[in-house]
Amino acid sequence: MEEICIYLIHNNSPDRIDLRNKLKNLSNNLNIKLIEIYEQDNNFKINLSLRNKLLILKIYFLRFSFDFKHKKNFSLKFYYFLLKRLIKLAKSIFCIIFSVSNKNENTLKKFKIESLVMQKHIKAWEHFLKSNKKIMIIFEDDAICKKDSERRLIDVLGSLKNIDFENIYIDLAGGLNLYDVIPKSKIQQTQNDFNLVKGIYTNTACSYLIHQNLTRLLFKEYQKTKMNEFFPIDHLINKLAMNINRSQNIFSIHFHKPLFTHGSFKGNIKSWQIY
């Protein structure tokens, strides 16, 4: 499979060696080159200066604004989602104003780790765009191989030969229930195995497949503003695609039964946010 490359994103944590090895075995079995991206600076300090407190508020407002635009849908589910986000925003403002140090420290640490992970994805995009490959598959090292993952991935790769998927994002690991994430109005087709959705609505970047054309569009959009650096990778992909979708039709595929299990989301693996 010479047109495909796999990127494995991790922080070299020893407790995920077995998971990484299984992904490497998958790559070897499929004869696909695997590139690891794990280098990072772990010596960041948590400094609750006034500047960083204001930064926390800025990030919360940016994410709230994006979520409102991205998931805007006149339904009870949307208004319930909006209410939860408003409550979360209010709690965050309370913690900042009244200097609840533990909460603020944890929030700032979470944002910094999200930024490290996001930057590794961007690094993978850049490397991919400089290559002669057409398809990129990205795994974070909490992606768990199922018994049928290899067979199903082979089937998906085979089916791509028969469709135009240059502007289609394929979510391989899932996360939240599809219908809690995707507005019904955005679902274009419902097949036995997956939903075809107008735009990108993903709540995880644990594992995804993407064509070089869409990667180039996303990366070009990412470079337009430094504000994009304040979003975790899953939100960022959604945000970039939403902006691109105004001029080009972007779609995503979400499987009813994901090909891989998102270990951190399912509670089987300690989240990367604790490192």
KAVENNOR-V825157 format. One record per residue. RES is the residue in one small letter. SS is DSSP state (@ for helix, = for strand, . for the rest). OMEGA is omega in radians with two decimals (* if undefined). NEAR is the number of other C-alpha atoms within 8 Angstrom. Layout:
res=[RES RES]
ss=[SS SS]
omega=[OMEGA OMEGA]
near=[NEAR NEAR]
//
This chain:
res=[m e e i c i y l i h n n s p d r i d l r n k l k n l s n n l n i k l i e i y e q d n n f k i n l s l r n k l l i l k i y f l r f s f d f k h k k n f s l k f y y f l l k r l i k l a k s i f c i i f s v s n k n e n t l k k f k i e s l v m q k h i k a w e h f l k s n k k i m i i f e d d a i c k k d s e r r l i d v l g s l k n i d f e n i y i d l a g g l n l y d v i p k s k i q q t q n d f n l v k g i y t n t a c s y l i h q n l t r l l f k e y q k t k m n e f f p i d h l i n k l a m n i n r s q n i f s i h f h k p l f t h g s f k g n i k s w q i y]
ss=[. . . = = = = = = . . . . @ @ @ @ @ @ @ @ @ @ @ @ @ @ @ @ . . . = = = = = . . . . . . . . . . . . @ @ @ @ @ @ @ @ @ @ @ @ @ @ @ @ @ @ @ @ @ . . . . . @ @ @ @ @ @ @ @ @ @ @ @ @ @ @ @ @ @ @ @ @ @ . . . @ @ @ @ @ @ @ @ @ @ @ @ @ @ @ @ @ @ @ @ @ @ @ @ @ @ @ @ @ . . . . . = = = = = = . . = = = . . . @ @ @ @ @ @ @ @ @ @ @ @ @ @ . . . . . = = = = . . . . . . @ @ @ @ . . @ @ @ = = = = . . . = = = = = . . . . . . . . = = = = = @ @ @ @ @ @ @ @ @ @ @ . . . @ @ @ @ @ . . @ @ @ @ @ @ @ @ @ @ @ @ . . . . . . = = = = = . . . . = = = @ @ @ @ . . . . . @ @ @ .]
omega=[-2.99 -3.08 -3.03 3.00 3.13 3.05 3.12 -3.06 -3.12 3.11 3.07 -3.13 -3.07 -3.08 3.10 -3.13 -3.11 3.12 3.12 3.13 3.11 3.09 3.08 3.09 3.09 3.13 3.13 -3.13 -3.13 -3.13 3.12 3.14 3.12 3.13 -3.14 3.07 -3.05 -3.09 3.13 3.08 -3.11 -3.05 3.11 -3.12 3.10 -3.09 -3.09 3.05 3.11 -3.14 -3.12 3.07 3.09 3.10 3.11 3.13 3.13 -3.13 3.13 -3.14 3.12 -3.11 3.10 3.13 3.13 -3.12 -3.14 -3.13 -3.01 -3.04 -3.09 -3.07 -3.04 3.14 3.12 -3.14 -3.14 -3.12 3.06 3.08 -3.13 3.13 3.13 3.14 3.12 3.11 3.12 3.12 3.13 3.11 -3.13 3.11 3.12 -3.12 3.13 -3.07 -3.07 3.01 3.03 -2.90 -3.11 3.13 -3.11 3.12 3.13 3.13 -3.13 3.10 3.13 3.14 -3.12 3.13 3.07 3.13 3.11 -3.13 3.13 -3.12 3.10 3.07 3.13 3.10 3.09 3.11 -3.11 -3.14 -3.14 -3.10 3.11 -3.11 3.08 -3.13 3.13 -3.07 3.07 3.00 3.13 3.02 2.79 -2.97 2.93 3.03 -3.08 3.10 3.01 3.14 -3.08 -3.09 -3.09 -3.13 -3.10 3.10 3.08 3.13 3.14 3.14 3.10 -3.11 -3.12 3.14 -3.05 -3.11 3.06 -3.03 -3.09 -3.12 -3.14 3.06 -3.10 -3.14 -3.05 -3.02 3.07 -3.09 3.06 3.05 -3.06 -3.02 2.99 -3.05 -3.01 3.03 -3.10 -3.11 -3.12 -3.12 -3.10 -3.13 3.02 3.12 3.13 -3.04 -3.00 2.98 2.98 -2.98 3.05 -3.06 3.11 3.10 -3.14 3.11 3.09 3.01 -3.12 3.08 3.11 3.13 -3.04 3.12 -3.14 -3.12 -3.14 3.08 3.14 3.11 3.14 -3.11 3.10 3.11 3.13 -3.07 -3.03 -3.10 3.11 3.10 -3.13 -3.13 -3.09 -3.10 3.00 -2.95 -3.13 3.06 -3.10 3.13 3.10 -3.09 -3.12 -3.13 3.12 3.12 3.14 -3.03 3.12 -3.11 -3.14 3.12 3.10 -3.14 3.03 3.10 3.13 -3.11 3.07 3.02 -3.07 -3.13 -3.14 3.09 3.06 -2.99 -3.12 -3.11 -3.10 3.08 -3.13 -3.06 3.07 -3.11 3.07 -3.07 3.13 -3.07 *]
near=[6 6 8 12 14 13 13 13 14 10 7 7 7 5 5 10 9 7 11 10 8 9 9 9 8 9 12 9 7 7 7 12 9 10 8 8 11 9 5 6 5 4 4 5 4 7 6 10 6 6 7 10 11 8 8 10 11 8 10 9 9 8 9 10 8 9 9 9 7 9 9 8 6 6 6 6 6 11 9 8 8 9 8 8 9 8 8 8 11 8 8 9 9 8 12 11 6 6 7 8 8 6 8 13 11 8 9 11 9 9 10 8 10 12 12 9 11 11 8 11 10 9 9 10 10 9 8 12 11 6 6 7 12 8 11 14 12 12 14 11 12 12 14 10 12 9 5 8 10 10 7 9 9 8 8 8 8 8 8 9 6 6 6 5 7 9 10 12 14 10 15 13 15 16 10 7 6 9 7 7 10 11 10 6 5 9 12 9 7 8 7 4 7 11 13 13 15 11 13 13 9 11 10 10 12 14 14 13 12 13 14 13 8 12 11 9 9 12 11 8 10 9 7 6 6 7 6 8 7 9 14 12 12 11 10 10 10 13 10 11 12 11 8 13 10 7 5 6 10 13 12 14 12 14 12 8 7 11 13 13 12 13 11 11 8 9 7 7 8 7 7 7 7 5 3]
//
